Amino acid sequence: MGVAWASGINLYAAIFMLGWMGSTGSVDLPPDLQVLSNPLVLGAAGVMYCVEFFTDKVPGVDTAWDTLHTFVRIPAGAMLAAGAISPLGPEAELAALILGGTLTAGTHATKAGSRVLINTSPEPFTNWTASIGEDIAVIAGLWAALNHPVLFVIAMVLIIALMIWLLPRIWRGIVAVFRKIANFFSGHKPQPDHSGPGSDPRAR
């Protein structure tokens, strides 16, 4: 659950942290995830994390980056979740693949959708704050998942409930944003609401 959740927010930070902790002996990675400790994998994840660190703080560019990574984070998060539980057998691995992919998709959709709404603000500081907060959450969340799994599971249940509550509202906000963009380029101006008192057109 921890690696799937983190992958939906920042896949490269999750891979690098797990690989680094495995290479330093801070945690014993399952056999299917020991490849993350390979220097080549660590180097690639580190380079991509640096790219995402700066890309994620540019309004508009971050949304394009998130859109592209819909096809990267979700399958990768599912595979990492399956690899984390692979010692329990193929049945558990398949279940982790399904649940992990769903959780990664949920966190990715929450992040990407909230960024679309944040980008409606003209200043860049909200993007920087959100991006840095996400990076801290990934590192702290994975550390908690590995060292205090019971507390992490409790927190994860609350986070999932929050995502279920947030996602419909984020979706409605995104629809409203794109409707305004479409109206702007089409030259269509929203009609004012004349439903109040004295709105009888014959009186005008």
C-alpha positions, 0 to 999 in steps of 0.5 A: 500500500505504501509503495503504491500510494507513493508511486501515484504522487512521485514515482521516482522519489519512491523508487530512489528511496526504496533503492537507497534504503535497500542498498544501505541495509536500512530495510530488507527488500523483497526479492522482486524489489532488490533490483531497485538497489542496483546503481543503474536503477538508483542513478536513473531514478535520481536523474528523473527525480531531479527532472520532476523536481523542477518540472513539477513546479512550473504552472501548466508544465506540471499538468502536462507532465502529470498527463504523460505520467498517467501511463507510467505511474499507474503500471509502475505502482502496480508492479511495485506493489506486486513485487513488495508482496511476491514472497506470499505467493502468486495469488497475493501478488495478483491481488496486490497488482490489482489493489496497488494499481487502483490505489496508485491511480487514485493518488495520481488522479488526486494529484493531477486534478488538484494541480489543474485547479492550482494552476488557475492561480496566477502566482507560482508559489502554490505550485511550489508549496504543493510540489514540496509538500508532495515530496515530503509526504512521499518520503515520510509516508514510505518511512512510516510504512516501513517502520510503523506499518500499523499507524501507516495503515490507519493513516492510509484508510483516512487518506483513501476516504479523503480521496473518495470525498475529494475526487468528485469535487476535483472533477467538477472543478476541472470541468468548470476550468475547461468550460471557461477555457472553451468559452474564452477561445470560442468568444462565448460569454456566459449569460447573466442570471436574470432569475432574481426579482424584477427580471421580467424582460417585459419590464425592460 
